[in-house]
Amino acid sequence: MVLVETKIKIEDKLLKAIEKRAKKENITKNEVINNIIENEVGTTRGIPNYLLANRDTYNPDPERSKKMIGIIKTKEPIDAVKLVREIREGR
């Protein structure tokens, strides 16, 4: 992992909240900020957080997937991108 130093401006009330959380969890402010960023926009083990609802136990069944492949007719148009996102999120 490569660490990059950066400078940001942050509101004093947010910094106080970060300091309080760091003290409570017995970690550094830097670790608190990195954890927050990781949870919001980061990735773990190269897998984007938003890709799978449960990336640790995801185990697709290839046979079931084969049965689902095909073309369907619908009465109304569907948003395929939205549908795929919902499937990935487990909704």
Backbone torsions as a table, in degrees:
resi	resn	phi	psi	omega
1	MET	NA	130.8	178.6
2	VAL	-98.3	129.0	177.1
3	LEU	-97.3	138.0	179.6
4	VAL	-122.5	131.6	178.5
5	GLU	-88.2	135.9	179.3
6	THR	-141.2	163.8	179.0
7	LYS	-121.2	128.3	178.5
8	ILE	-129.7	155.0	173.8
9	LYS	-101.3	132.2	-176.0
10	ILE	-137.1	144.2	179.3
11	GLU	-64.5	145.5	-177.3
12	ASP	-61.8	-34.1	179.9
13	LYS	-68.1	-33.5	177.0
14	LEU	-69.9	-40.5	178.7
15	LEU	-62.4	-40.5	177.7
16	LYS	-63.1	-39.7	178.4
17	ALA	-65.7	-38.8	177.8
18	ILE	-65.2	-44.4	178.3
19	GLU	-60.6	-42.4	179.7
20	LYS	-63.1	-44.7	179.3
21	ARG	-65.1	-40.7	179.2
22	ALA	-61.6	-42.7	179.6
23	LYS	-66.0	-43.4	-179.3
24	LYS	-62.1	-41.4	-177.1
25	GLU	-91.2	-1.7	179.3
26	ASN	58.3	46.0	175.9
27	ILE	-133.3	172.9	-179.2
28	THR	-80.2	162.3	175.6
29	LYS	-61.1	-38.6	178.8
30	ASN	-59.6	-42.5	178.4
31	GLU	-65.1	-38.8	177.9
32	VAL	-60.9	-48.6	-178.5
33	ILE	-64.0	-43.9	178.6
34	ASN	-61.9	-40.1	178.2
35	ASN	-62.9	-41.6	179.7
36	ILE	-63.9	-46.4	179.7
37	ILE	-63.9	-43.7	179.7
38	GLU	-59.0	-43.4	-179.2
39	ASN	-68.6	-29.8	-175.7
40	GLU	-89.8	-43.9	-173.1
41	VAL	-134.1	-5.5	-172.7
42	GLY	-84.0	-176.0	177.4
43	THR	-126.5	158.4	176.9
44	THR	-125.1	126.3	179.8
45	ARG	53.5	33.3	176.9
46	GLY	78.5	0.0	-180.0
47	ILE	-103.4	119.7	179.3
48	PRO	-57.8	140.6	-179.5
49	ASN	-61.1	-30.1	-175.7
50	TYR	-86.1	-5.5	-174.0
51	LEU	-72.0	-48.6	-176.3
52	LEU	-127.1	142.8	179.5
53	ALA	-64.3	-36.7	-179.9
54	ASN	-140.1	81.6	-173.1
55	ARG	-68.8	-17.3	-179.9
56	ASP	-78.7	-28.3	-177.4
57	THR	-116.5	5.3	-178.5
58	TYR	-64.6	122.3	-179.3
59	ASN	-145.4	87.9	-175.0
60	PRO	-66.4	146.3	178.0
61	ASP	-94.6	107.9	-176.2
62	PRO	-60.5	-35.7	179.9
63	GLU	-65.5	-42.6	178.8
64	ARG	-64.7	-39.5	179.1
65	SER	-63.2	-40.2	179.3
66	LYS	-61.6	-37.8	-179.4
67	LYS	-69.1	-25.8	-177.3
68	MET	-86.1	-15.5	-176.4
69	ILE	-73.6	134.9	177.6
70	GLY	157.5	-175.0	179.8
71	ILE	-109.8	138.6	178.6
72	ILE	-125.4	157.0	174.3
73	LYS	-108.2	136.8	177.3
74	THR	-126.8	155.2	178.5
75	LYS	-72.8	-32.6	-179.5
76	GLU	-125.3	152.2	179.4
77	PRO	-62.7	151.1	177.1
78	ILE	-120.8	155.0	175.0
79	ASP	-93.6	100.0	-175.1
80	ALA	-63.0	-38.0	-179.9
81	VAL	-63.5	-44.8	178.5
82	LYS	-62.9	-41.1	180.0
83	LEU	-62.6	-44.9	178.6
84	VAL	-63.5	-42.3	177.9
85	ARG	-59.9	-42.9	179.8
86	GLU	-64.2	-39.0	177.8
87	ILE	-64.0	-45.2	-179.8
88	ARG	-63.1	-33.0	179.9
89	GLU	-84.1	-5.4	177.7
90	GLY	80.5	22.5	179.6
91	ARG	-93.0	NA	NA
